[in-house]
């Protein structure tokens, strides 16, 4: 069975999320570096084919809470510190996705697919 263009567009979105998460998980992040890290992550993933836009938001409150009792002034980036939205266009199909914490897990989901 040959995948449809919609299915291929969703696959492309999954590839982008895998790259974003596994490329940057573990990166040192602090309140001072959060904005530049957001931009670097978005710009890196937007370089990939079919990726039209990426928005990365590092959640300041979660970061500050994690650092409140820490010995260092930075921590490692994980899904609990970020929300991500992505738009992928492939052969006429547009996929909008998001990543946010759900039940303690950084869940990456397809929000909408348009033809």
PyMOL commands that set and color helices and strands:
alter all, ss='L'
color gray80, all
select helices_A, chain A and resi 5-24+34-46+60-68+79-81
alter helices_A, ss='H'
color red, helices_A
select strands_A, chain A and resi 28-29+51-58+75-76+82-90+93-102+105-114
alter strands_A, ss='S'
color yellow, strands_A
deselect
rebuild
show_as cartoon
